[in-house]
């Protein structure tokens, strides 16, 4: 994998990778930027969310779960002092559909966390992550919460 950033002036950059999609980066005006792009640490959190989301939705589809909407939210806490690394994160999987089985969601989260998502595997070595889920039943255009919980790695 290759990636690069090209400076565009002030604190603005354009990032590129092998996929070929340009990503604008910028800083807040308080530190000399103009707010015209994502912050690098935001992209790291998005990468974590995207990595596990792709795993989980792929697994749920293979399990023939009728998912109508799916979202992964990452709330990452950062250190107060520089370099302001991530110190912990809560990952929330929000699954909506018809008859989505809680066991299927738990297993999909487990497989992502323990086998498939390289971002999650890498960051789990550095800071704790809590993996939560909410499952909603779609009923006539409305959503009703049917299950929620925390996935925890089985004790060895």
Backbone torsions as a table, in degrees:
resi	resn	phi	psi	omega
1	UNK	NA	136.5	178.2
2	UNK	-125.9	145.0	176.9
3	UNK	-147.1	152.3	175.0
4	UNK	-150.4	161.4	171.9
5	UNK	-127.8	143.3	179.3
6	UNK	-119.8	125.7	-178.3
7	UNK	-69.1	133.9	-179.9
8	UNK	-115.4	5.0	-179.7
9	UNK	114.8	155.3	-176.0
10	UNK	48.4	-119.1	179.0
11	UNK	-113.8	19.2	-177.4
12	UNK	-93.7	139.0	177.3
13	UNK	-139.2	159.2	168.4
14	UNK	-116.1	124.3	178.3
15	UNK	-96.7	146.3	177.5
16	UNK	-139.2	153.8	175.9
17	UNK	-142.5	-175.8	-178.7
18	UNK	-56.6	-30.3	-178.7
19	UNK	-67.6	-24.4	174.7
20	UNK	87.6	11.4	179.5
21	UNK	-98.7	116.9	-179.4
22	UNK	-68.5	140.7	179.8
23	UNK	-125.8	116.8	178.0
24	UNK	-74.4	135.1	175.7
25	UNK	-122.5	145.3	177.3
26	UNK	-160.3	169.4	178.7
27	UNK	-112.4	167.1	175.6
28	UNK	-67.1	152.6	-179.6
29	UNK	-61.3	-24.9	179.6
30	UNK	-64.7	-20.3	179.9
31	UNK	-120.8	24.0	173.1
32	UNK	97.5	3.6	178.4
33	UNK	-95.0	-176.8	178.3
34	UNK	-122.4	6.6	178.9
35	UNK	67.2	28.8	-175.9
36	UNK	-94.3	16.1	179.8
37	UNK	-170.5	178.3	179.5
38	UNK	-72.4	153.2	173.6
39	UNK	-84.7	146.0	-179.0
40	UNK	-54.7	-41.6	-179.5
41	UNK	-68.4	-29.1	173.6
42	UNK	-63.8	-40.5	-179.8
43	UNK	-66.4	-32.6	175.9
44	UNK	-64.8	-44.2	177.8
45	UNK	-64.6	-40.3	177.4
46	UNK	-63.4	-40.6	178.1
47	UNK	-61.0	-42.7	177.1
48	UNK	-62.1	-47.9	179.5
49	UNK	-61.8	-44.7	-178.0
50	UNK	-66.7	-39.1	-179.3
51	UNK	-61.3	-51.9	-178.1
52	UNK	-71.9	-33.4	178.9
53	UNK	-62.3	-43.6	-179.8
54	UNK	-63.4	-39.4	176.3
55	UNK	-62.2	-52.8	-172.7
56	UNK	-63.5	-45.0	-178.8
57	UNK	-67.3	-36.3	177.7
58	UNK	-62.5	-44.0	-179.7
59	UNK	-67.2	-43.1	179.1
60	UNK	-62.8	-37.8	178.0
61	UNK	-66.2	-40.7	177.4
62	UNK	-64.4	-31.0	177.7
63	UNK	-83.8	6.4	177.3
64	UNK	58.3	38.3	174.9
65	UNK	-83.1	137.4	-177.4
66	UNK	-88.4	80.7	-179.1
67	UNK	-88.8	127.9	179.1
68	UNK	-104.7	-24.5	172.5
69	UNK	-153.6	151.8	-174.4
70	UNK	-152.4	135.8	-179.9
71	UNK	-144.2	142.4	172.6
72	UNK	-120.7	125.1	179.6
73	UNK	-112.9	132.3	176.0
74	UNK	-114.8	124.3	172.7
75	UNK	-112.4	104.0	-176.8
76	UNK	-103.5	129.0	174.9
77	UNK	-89.4	144.6	-179.1
78	UNK	-122.1	152.3	176.9
79	UNK	-63.5	149.3	178.7
80	UNK	-72.0	-33.9	-176.1
81	UNK	-98.6	155.1	176.8
82	UNK	-63.7	138.7	16.0
83	UNK	-88.9	14.9	175.2
84	UNK	53.2	50.0	178.3
85	UNK	-69.2	163.9	171.7
86	UNK	-68.6	136.2	179.5
87	UNK	-111.6	-20.7	176.6
88	UNK	-168.1	165.6	177.3
89	UNK	-152.3	148.5	169.6
90	UNK	-114.7	125.4	176.4
91	UNK	-108.8	122.2	-179.6
92	UNK	-113.0	121.6	176.8
93	UNK	-98.3	118.9	-179.9
94	UNK	-112.4	110.4	-174.9
95	UNK	-115.0	127.7	175.1
96	UNK	-122.1	146.0	178.7
97	UNK	173.7	-159.1	-178.6
98	UNK	-118.2	112.3	178.2
99	UNK	67.4	28.6	179.5
100	UNK	-66.7	126.9	-176.4
101	UNK	-84.4	131.3	179.2
102	UNK	-59.1	-41.4	179.9
103	UNK	-60.6	-36.5	178.8
104	UNK	-67.1	-41.2	178.4
105	UNK	-65.4	-45.6	179.1
106	UNK	-59.4	-43.8	-178.9
107	UNK	-66.9	-38.9	178.0
108	UNK	-63.6	-42.5	177.6
109	UNK	-63.8	-43.9	179.6
110	UNK	-59.0	-48.2	-179.1
111	UNK	-63.4	-39.0	177.5
112	UNK	-63.8	-46.0	-175.4
113	UNK	-70.0	-33.9	-171.9
114	UNK	-106.6	-13.4	-173.6
115	UNK	-133.0	-43.3	-165.8
116	UNK	-103.9	-36.5	-171.3
117	UNK	-86.5	106.6	-179.4
118	UNK	-65.2	-32.7	178.8
119	UNK	-64.3	-45.1	179.7
120	UNK	-64.7	-43.0	179.2
121	UNK	-61.8	-41.0	-179.2
122	UNK	-68.1	-49.4	-176.9
123	UNK	-70.8	-27.9	178.0
124	UNK	-62.3	-22.1	177.7
125	UNK	-79.2	-12.0	-172.7
126	UNK	-113.2	-37.4	-179.0
127	UNK	-148.0	154.6	-179.0
128	UNK	-73.5	144.9	176.6
129	UNK	-128.6	134.8	174.0
130	UNK	-104.2	127.6	-176.4
131	UNK	-107.4	109.2	-177.8
132	UNK	-110.3	158.2	175.6
133	UNK	-143.6	152.0	172.8
134	UNK	-133.3	135.8	178.6
135	UNK	-121.5	128.8	-179.4
136	UNK	-117.3	140.1	174.2
137	UNK	-93.3	127.2	176.5
138	UNK	-81.9	122.0	179.9
139	UNK	-137.2	108.9	176.9
140	UNK	48.7	50.6	176.8
141	UNK	79.9	0.5	178.6
142	UNK	-117.0	158.2	179.3
143	UNK	-115.7	136.3	177.9
144	UNK	-124.1	125.5	179.1
145	UNK	-64.9	124.2	-179.4
146	UNK	-113.0	-23.1	179.7
147	UNK	-159.4	149.4	172.6
148	UNK	-153.7	154.9	-179.8
149	UNK	-179.9	-171.9	178.9
150	UNK	-124.8	127.2	174.7
151	UNK	-83.5	132.6	178.7
152	UNK	-129.1	138.9	178.5
153	UNK	-62.6	135.9	180.0
154	UNK	-63.2	140.5	177.8
155	UNK	-69.6	140.0	-178.2
156	UNK	-96.2	NA	NA
